[in-house]
Amino acid sequence: MPVQILDRRVVLSHPKGASLELLLFGATITSWKAGSQRNPEPTERLFLSSRAILDGSKPVRGGIPIVFPCFGPPIHPEHSRLPQHGFARSEPWKFDSVVMDNDAGVSVRLALEPTPSIAAKYDRPFHLAYVLTLAEHQLSTDLHVTNISTSTNFPPDNLEFQALFHNYVLSPADQVLIFPLQNIRYYDKTAATEESRNLAKVESRLGVDVRKFTDSVYEDAPQKYDVTWPGGGLEIRTNALKDVVIWNPQRDVGSRMADMEHAGWERFVCVEPGYVRGFVKVEPGETWIGQQVLSVIENEERFT
């Protein structure tokens, strides 16, 4: 069956062998297997820590968690009661429907609406729809954010938020390179002082590596990224996600994470498209869509 709804999980299967698994908790993708044109054997493309908690008690370490409505510690007044990265990754979503099922691919929609648990910490009117589409060599994730306010007041009752896809790309961290980010403005969140963390820098490298602890927010980035390593890679294309975060904790931070497997930081890089510098503003009755498309790269290109 192309779509299976199991106990707290959804599994998508493509007729050519690709597969996708996600939890209803957080709508978190935990596995994406796909081959390439040169090597059609489906291969795991995402990192999931062997110590990840999958029982719904905390966000999942790995896969593709969803960040909404705040990135990092909340800074917007409406988000003041929220935990870091918001609530979308730590609430149970509902399976809504099968959107597509044919030879080209299989697609499903999940939904999240205000619940008493959410309203206790976030009382804004919203509706989230998450559409996932699995193709032979490709995965598309689309987050639809609708402002369901019926207010006709002026100024409008805008819904203001940040959103991000926290992709854990399975890769050798000591060899992976991400490009093109050269000449893009970024903020180094590993800097020692708040002043330094808020100081914009300009990327000078052709290919960005994560051989040391990296937590960098690139602003107004190209919205197309190649993540490459010897023998493989992924292309990430985005729409309406103007920023991208590059993260790897390395031993400095990773060894202190209880849900990080031993030396897990050696096996991934996080390339996280989002809208995290500033806030998306959606008027009542309107919908914003943030999209990413992940494709297996056939012919890698390397910069040093």
LUMDONU-999958 format. One record per residue (C-alpha): residue in one letter; x, y, z; residue number from 1. Coordinates in Angstrom, 1 decimal. Layout:
BEGIN
+------+--------+--------+--------+------+
: resn :      x :      y :      z : resi :
+------+--------+--------+--------+------+
:    A :      X :      Y :      Z :  NUM :
...
+------+--------+--------+--------+------+
This chain:
BEGIN
+------+--------+--------+--------+------+
: resn :      x :      y :      z : resi :
+------+--------+--------+--------+------+
:    M :    0.0 :    0.0 :    0.0 :    1 :
:    P :    1.4 :    3.5 :   -0.9 :    2 :
:    V :    0.1 :    5.0 :    2.4 :    3 :
:    Q :   -0.1 :    3.1 :    5.7 :    4 :
:    I :   -1.4 :    4.7 :    8.8 :    5 :
:    L :    0.0 :    2.7 :   11.7 :    6 :
:    D :    0.1 :    3.3 :   15.4 :    7 :
:    R :    1.2 :    7.0 :   15.7 :    8 :
:    R :    3.1 :    6.7 :   12.4 :    9 :
:    V :    2.5 :    7.2 :    8.7 :   10 :
:    V :    4.5 :    5.3 :    6.1 :   11 :
:    L :    4.6 :    6.3 :    2.4 :   12 :
:    S :    5.9 :    4.0 :   -0.3 :   13 :
:    H :    6.8 :    4.8 :   -3.9 :   14 :
:    P :    6.4 :    2.1 :   -6.6 :   15 :
:    K :   10.1 :    2.5 :   -7.5 :   16 :
:    G :   11.2 :    1.8 :   -3.9 :   17 :
:    A :   11.6 :    5.1 :   -2.2 :   18 :
:    S :    9.9 :    5.4 :    1.3 :   19 :
:    L :    9.1 :    8.0 :    3.9 :   20 :
:    E :    8.2 :    7.5 :    7.6 :   21 :
:    L :    6.9 :   10.2 :    9.9 :   22 :
:    L :    5.4 :   10.4 :   13.4 :   23 :
:    L :    2.1 :   12.0 :   14.0 :   24 :
:    F :    3.8 :   13.5 :   17.1 :   25 :
:    G :    5.3 :   16.7 :   15.8 :   26 :
:    A :    4.7 :   15.6 :   12.2 :   27 :
:    T :    8.4 :   14.7 :   12.3 :   28 :
:    I :    9.9 :   12.8 :    9.4 :   29 :
:    T :   12.1 :   10.1 :   10.9 :   30 :
:    S :   13.2 :    8.3 :    7.7 :   31 :
:    W :   13.5 :    9.1 :    4.0 :   32 :
:    K :   15.0 :    6.4 :    1.7 :   33 :
:    A :   15.7 :    7.1 :   -1.9 :   34 :
:    G :   18.1 :    6.0 :   -4.6 :   35 :
:    S :   19.6 :    8.0 :   -7.4 :   36 :
:    Q :   19.5 :    7.5 :  -11.2 :   37 :
:    R :   23.0 :    6.0 :  -11.0 :   38 :
:    N :   22.3 :    3.8 :   -8.0 :   39 :
:    P :   18.6 :    3.1 :   -7.7 :   40 :
:    E :   18.8 :    1.1 :   -4.4 :   41 :
:    P :   16.9 :    3.2 :   -1.8 :   42 :
:    T :   19.4 :    4.6 :    0.8 :   43 :
:    E :   18.6 :    6.4 :    4.0 :   44 :
:    R :   19.1 :   10.1 :    3.6 :   45 :
:    L :   18.4 :   11.4 :    7.1 :   46 :
:    F :   20.1 :   11.1 :   10.4 :   47 :
:    L :   18.1 :    9.8 :   13.4 :   48 :
:    S :   19.9 :    9.5 :   16.7 :   49 :
:    S :   19.8 :    6.0 :   18.1 :   50 :
:    R :   19.0 :    7.7 :   21.4 :   51 :
:    A :   16.1 :    9.8 :   20.0 :   52 :
:    I :   13.0 :    9.8 :   22.1 :   53 :
:    L :   10.1 :    8.6 :   19.9 :   54 :
:    D :    7.3 :    8.2 :   22.5 :   55 :
:    G :    6.0 :   11.8 :   22.3 :   56 :
:    S :    7.6 :   13.0 :   25.5 :   57 :
:    K :   10.0 :   15.4 :   23.8 :   58 :
:    P :   11.0 :   16.6 :   20.3 :   59 :
:    V :   12.8 :   14.1 :   18.1 :   60 :
:    R :   16.6 :   14.3 :   17.7 :   61 :
:    G :   17.0 :   13.8 :   14.0 :   62 :
:    G :   14.9 :   13.5 :   10.8 :   63 :
:    I :   13.0 :   16.7 :    9.9 :   64 :
:    P :   11.3 :   18.4 :   12.8 :   65 :
:    I :    9.1 :   21.5 :   12.1 :   66 :
:    V :   10.0 :   24.7 :   13.9 :   67 :
:    F :    6.9 :   27.0 :   14.4 :   68 :
:    P :    6.0 :   29.7 :   15.4 :   69 :
:    C :    9.4 :   30.8 :   16.9 :   70 :
:    F :   13.0 :   29.9 :   16.1 :   71 :
:    G :   15.3 :   29.5 :   19.1 :   72 :
:    P :   14.3 :   31.2 :   22.3 :   73 :
:    P :   11.1 :   33.3 :   21.7 :   74 :
:    I :   11.6 :   37.0 :   21.1 :   75 :
:    H :    8.2 :   38.1 :   19.9 :   76 :
:    P :    5.8 :   39.2 :   22.7 :   77 :
:    E :    3.1 :   36.8 :   21.5 :   78 :
:    H :    5.5 :   33.9 :   21.8 :   79 :
:    S :    6.7 :   34.7 :   25.4 :   80 :
:    R :    5.2 :   31.5 :   26.9 :   81 :
:    L :    6.6 :   29.2 :   24.3 :   82 :
:    P :    9.6 :   26.9 :   24.6 :   83 :
:    Q :   12.6 :   27.1 :   22.2 :   84 :
:    H :   11.5 :   26.4 :   18.6 :   85 :
:    G :    7.8 :   26.7 :   19.4 :   86 :
:    F :    5.3 :   23.9 :   19.7 :   87 :
:    A :    4.7 :   22.3 :   16.2 :   88 :
:    R :    7.4 :   19.7 :   16.8 :   89 :
:    S :    6.0 :   18.6 :   20.1 :   90 :
:    E :    2.3 :   18.4 :   19.6 :   91 :
:    P :    0.2 :   15.5 :   18.1 :   92 :
:    W :   -0.9 :   16.3 :   14.5 :   93 :
:    K :   -3.9 :   14.7 :   12.7 :   94 :
:    F :   -3.8 :   12.8 :    9.5 :   95 :
:    D :   -6.0 :   14.7 :    7.1 :   96 :
:    S :   -6.0 :   13.0 :    3.7 :   97 :
:    V :   -4.1 :   11.4 :    0.8 :   98 :
:    V :   -3.5 :   14.2 :   -1.7 :   99 :
:    M :   -2.0 :   12.2 :   -4.6 :  100 :
:    D :   -1.3 :    8.6 :   -5.3 :  101 :
:    N :    0.0 :    7.8 :   -8.8 :  102 :
:    D :    3.2 :    6.6 :  -10.6 :  103 :
:    A :    4.8 :   10.1 :  -10.2 :  104 :
:    G :    4.5 :   10.1 :   -6.4 :  105 :
:    V :    2.4 :    9.8 :   -3.3 :  106 :
:    S :    1.4 :   12.8 :   -1.2 :  107 :
:    V :   -0.4 :   13.2 :    2.2 :  108 :
:    R :   -1.6 :   16.1 :    4.3 :  109 :
:    L :   -1.4 :   16.4 :    8.1 :  110 :
:    A :   -3.1 :   19.2 :   10.1 :  111 :
:    L :   -2.6 :   21.0 :   13.4 :  112 :
:    E :   -5.1 :   23.4 :   15.0 :  113 :
:    P :   -5.4 :   25.1 :   18.3 :  114 :
:    T :   -5.9 :   22.7 :   21.2 :  115 :
:    P :   -6.3 :   23.5 :   24.9 :  116 :
:    S :   -2.6 :   22.5 :   25.4 :  117 :
:    I :   -1.6 :   25.0 :   22.7 :  118 :
:    A :   -4.0 :   27.7 :   23.7 :  119 :
:    A :   -2.5 :   27.7 :   27.2 :  120 :
:    K :    0.8 :   29.0 :   25.8 :  121 :
:    Y :   -0.2 :   30.5 :   22.4 :  122 :
:    D :   -3.7 :   32.0 :   21.9 :  123 :
:    R :   -3.4 :   33.2 :   18.3 :  124 :
:    P :   -5.8 :   31.9 :   15.7 :  125 :
:    F :   -4.0 :   29.6 :   13.2 :  126 :
:    H :   -4.3 :   26.5 :   11.1 :  127 :
:    L :   -1.3 :   24.4 :   10.0 :  128 :
:    A :   -1.4 :   22.0 :    7.1 :  129 :
:    Y :    1.7 :   20.0 :    6.2 :  130 :
:    V :    1.8 :   18.4 :    2.8 :  131 :
:    L :    4.5 :   15.8 :    2.1 :  132 :
:    T :    5.2 :   14.4 :   -1.4 :  133 :
:    L :    7.4 :   11.4 :   -2.0 :  134 :
:    A :    8.8 :   10.9 :   -5.6 :  135 :
:    E :   11.4 :    8.4 :   -6.8 :  136 :
:    H :   14.5 :   10.6 :   -6.1 :  137 :
:    Q :   12.8 :   13.5 :   -4.3 :  138 :
:    L :   11.0 :   14.7 :   -1.2 :  139 :
:    S :    8.9 :   17.8 :   -1.0 :  140 :
:    T :    7.6 :   19.3 :    2.3 :  141 :
:    D :    5.1 :   22.2 :    2.3 :  142 :
:    L :    4.0 :   24.0 :    5.4 :  143 :
:    H :    0.7 :   26.0 :    5.0 :  144 :
:    V :    0.1 :   28.5 :    7.7 :  145 :
:    T :   -3.4 :   30.1 :    7.7 :  146 :
:    N :   -4.5 :   33.0 :    9.8 :  147 :
:    I :   -8.1 :   32.0 :   10.7 :  148 :
:    S :   -8.9 :   35.2 :   12.5 :  149 :
:    T :  -12.2 :   36.7 :   11.4 :  150 :
:    S :  -11.4 :   40.2 :   12.7 :  151 :
:    T :  -12.1 :   43.1 :   10.3 :  152 :
:    N :  -10.3 :   45.7 :   12.5 :  153 :
:    F :   -7.6 :   48.0 :   11.3 :  154 :
:    P :   -4.8 :   47.5 :   11.6 :  155 :
:    P :   -5.4 :   43.9 :   10.6 :  156 :
:    D :   -5.1 :   41.1 :   13.1 :  157 :
:    N :   -1.9 :   39.7 :   11.5 :  158 :
:    L :   -0.4 :   36.4 :   12.5 :  159 :
:    E :    3.3 :   36.9 :   13.0 :  160 :
:    F :    5.6 :   33.9 :   13.2 :  161 :
:    Q :    8.8 :   32.2 :   12.2 :  162 :
:    A :    9.1 :   28.8 :   10.5 :  163 :
:    L :   11.9 :   26.4 :    9.6 :  164 :
:    F :   12.5 :   22.8 :    8.5 :  165 :
:    H :   15.2 :   21.3 :   10.7 :  166 :
:    N :   16.8 :   18.9 :    8.2 :  167 :
:    Y :   19.3 :   16.4 :    9.6 :  168 :
:    V :   21.1 :   15.3 :    6.4 :  169 :
:    L :   22.9 :   12.0 :    6.8 :  170 :
:    S :   26.5 :   12.8 :    5.8 :  171 :
:    P :   30.2 :   12.6 :    6.9 :  172 :
:    A :   30.5 :   15.8 :    8.9 :  173 :
:    D :   34.2 :   16.1 :    8.4 :  174 :
:    Q :   33.8 :   16.0 :    4.6 :  175 :
:    V :   30.5 :   17.7 :    3.9 :  176 :
:    L :   30.4 :   21.1 :    2.1 :  177 :
:    I :   27.4 :   23.4 :    1.6 :  178 :
:    F :   27.2 :   26.0 :   -1.1 :  179 :
:    P :   26.6 :   28.6 :   -2.6 :  180 :
:    L :   26.8 :   30.8 :    0.5 :  181 :
:    Q :   29.8 :   32.9 :   -0.3 :  182 :
:    N :   29.2 :   36.6 :    0.2 :  183 :
:    I :   26.0 :   36.0 :    2.1 :  184 :
:    R :   25.5 :   37.8 :    5.4 :  185 :
:    Y :   25.3 :   35.5 :    8.4 :  186 :
:    Y :   25.2 :   35.5 :   12.2 :  187 :
:    D :   27.5 :   33.2 :   14.2 :  188 :
:    K :   25.5 :   31.9 :   17.2 :  189 :
:    T :   28.6 :   30.2 :   18.6 :  190 :
:    A :   30.3 :   33.5 :   19.3 :  191 :
:    A :   31.2 :   34.1 :   23.0 :  192 :
:    T :   29.3 :   37.4 :   23.6 :  193 :
:    E :   25.8 :   38.5 :   22.7 :  194 :
:    E :   27.3 :   41.5 :   20.9 :  195 :
:    S :   29.3 :   39.2 :   18.7 :  196 :
:    R :   26.3 :   36.9 :   18.1 :  197 :
:    N :   24.3 :   39.9 :   16.9 :  198 :
:    L :   27.1 :   41.1 :   14.6 :  199 :
:    A :   26.6 :   40.4 :   10.9 :  200 :
:    K :   29.5 :   38.7 :    9.1 :  201 :
:    V :   29.9 :   38.0 :    5.4 :  202 :
:    E :   30.7 :   34.4 :    4.3 :  203 :
:    S :   34.0 :   34.2 :    2.5 :  204 :
:    R :   34.2 :   30.4 :    1.9 :  205 :
:    L :   33.2 :   28.9 :   -1.4 :  206 :
:    G :   31.9 :   25.8 :    0.4 :  207 :
:    V :   30.9 :   26.0 :    4.0 :  208 :
:    D :   32.1 :   23.1 :    6.3 :  209 :
:    V :   31.2 :   22.0 :    9.8 :  210 :
:    R :   34.5 :   20.6 :   11.0 :  211 :
:    K :   34.1 :   22.7 :   14.2 :  212 :
:    F :   31.0 :   23.5 :   16.3 :  213 :
:    T :   28.8 :   25.5 :   13.8 :  214 :
:    D :   25.6 :   27.4 :   14.4 :  215 :
:    S :   25.2 :   30.0 :   11.7 :  216 :
:    V :   22.1 :   31.8 :   10.4 :  217 :
:    Y :   22.4 :   33.0 :    6.8 :  218 :
:    E :   20.0 :   35.9 :    6.0 :  219 :
:    D :   18.4 :   36.4 :    2.6 :  220 :
:    A :   20.2 :   33.3 :    1.2 :  221 :
:    P :   19.9 :   31.9 :   -2.3 :  222 :
:    Q :   17.1 :   29.4 :   -1.5 :  223 :
:    K :   19.0 :   26.7 :   -3.4 :  224 :
:    Y :   21.7 :   24.7 :   -1.7 :  225 :
:    D :   23.9 :   21.8 :   -2.6 :  226 :
:    V :   25.0 :   19.6 :    0.3 :  227 :
:    T :   27.8 :   17.4 :   -1.0 :  228 :
:    W :   30.4 :   14.9 :    0.2 :  229 :
:    P :   32.6 :   12.4 :   -1.6 :  230 :
:    G :   30.3 :   10.1 :   -3.4 :  231 :
:    G :   27.0 :   11.8 :   -2.8 :  232 :
:    G :   24.9 :   14.7 :   -1.8 :  233 :
:    L :   21.5 :   16.4 :   -1.7 :  234 :
:    E :   20.1 :   19.5 :   -3.4 :  235 :
:    I :   17.7 :   21.6 :   -1.4 :  236 :
:    R :   15.4 :   24.1 :   -3.2 :  237 :
:    T :   13.1 :   26.3 :   -1.2 :  238 :
:    N :   10.3 :   28.8 :   -1.7 :  239 :
:    A :    9.3 :   31.6 :    0.8 :  240 :
:    L :   12.1 :   30.5 :    3.1 :  241 :
:    K :   14.6 :   33.3 :    2.8 :  242 :
:    D :   17.1 :   32.2 :    5.4 :  243 :
:    V :   19.1 :   29.0 :    6.1 :  244 :
:    V :   20.7 :   27.7 :    9.3 :  245 :
:    I :   23.8 :   25.5 :    9.2 :  246 :
:    W :   24.3 :   23.5 :   12.4 :  247 :
:    N :   26.5 :   20.8 :   13.8 :  248 :
:    P :   27.2 :   20.6 :   17.5 :  249 :
:    Q :   30.5 :   18.6 :   17.2 :  250 :
:    R :   31.9 :   17.1 :   20.3 :  251 :
:    D :   31.8 :   20.5 :   22.1 :  252 :
:    V :   28.0 :   20.5 :   22.5 :  253 :
:    G :   26.9 :   17.1 :   21.1 :  254 :
:    S :   28.6 :   15.1 :   23.9 :  255 :
:    R :   26.3 :   17.0 :   26.4 :  256 :
:    M :   23.1 :   16.1 :   24.6 :  257 :
:    A :   21.3 :   13.2 :   26.4 :  258 :
:    D :   19.5 :   12.1 :   23.2 :  259 :
:    M :   22.5 :   12.3 :   20.9 :  260 :
:    E :   24.1 :    8.9 :   20.1 :  261 :
:    H :   27.8 :    8.5 :   20.8 :  262 :
:    A :   29.7 :   10.5 :   18.2 :  263 :
:    G :   26.5 :   11.1 :   16.3 :  264 :
:    W :   27.7 :   14.6 :   15.3 :  265 :
:    E :   30.1 :   12.9 :   13.0 :  266 :
:    R :   27.2 :   11.6 :   10.9 :  267 :
:    F :   25.2 :   14.6 :    9.9 :  268 :
:    V :   24.9 :   18.2 :    9.0 :  269 :
:    C :   21.8 :   20.2 :    9.6 :  270 :
:    V :   20.8 :   22.5 :    6.7 :  271 :
:    E :   17.7 :   24.2 :    7.8 :  272 :
:    P :   15.7 :   26.5 :    5.4 :  273 :
:    G :   13.4 :   28.9 :    7.2 :  274 :
:    Y :   12.1 :   32.4 :    7.8 :  275 :
:    V :   13.9 :   33.2 :   11.0 :  276 :
:    R :   15.3 :   36.7 :   10.7 :  277 :
:    G :   12.2 :   38.8 :   11.3 :  278 :
:    F :    8.7 :   37.5 :   11.1 :  279 :
:    V :    6.3 :   36.4 :    8.4 :  280 :
:    K :    3.1 :   38.5 :    8.6 :  281 :
:    V :   -0.2 :   36.9 :    7.4 :  282 :
:    E :   -3.4 :   38.9 :    7.3 :  283 :
:    P :   -6.8 :   37.4 :    8.4 :  284 :
:    G :   -8.1 :   34.8 :    6.0 :  285 :
:    E :   -4.7 :   34.5 :    4.2 :  286 :
:    T :   -2.3 :   31.6 :    3.9 :  287 :
:    W :    1.5 :   31.5 :    3.7 :  288 :
:    I :    3.3 :   28.5 :    2.2 :  289 :
:    G :    6.9 :   27.6 :    2.9 :  290 :
:    Q :    8.3 :   24.9 :    0.8 :  291 :
:    Q :   11.4 :   22.8 :    0.4 :  292 :
:    V :   12.3 :   20.2 :   -2.2 :  293 :
:    L :   15.1 :   17.7 :   -1.4 :  294 :
:    S :   16.6 :   15.9 :   -4.3 :  295 :
:    V :   19.4 :   13.2 :   -4.5 :  296 :
:    I :   22.3 :   14.7 :   -6.3 :  297 :
:    E :   23.6 :   12.6 :   -9.1 :  298 :
:    N :   26.8 :   14.4 :  -10.0 :  299 :
:    E :   28.4 :   16.2 :   -7.0 :  300 :
:    E :   30.4 :   19.4 :   -7.3 :  301 :
:    R :   33.2 :   20.1 :   -4.8 :  302 :
:    F :   34.7 :   23.3 :   -3.5 :  303 :
:    T :   37.5 :   23.6 :   -0.9 :  304 :
+------+--------+--------+--------+------+
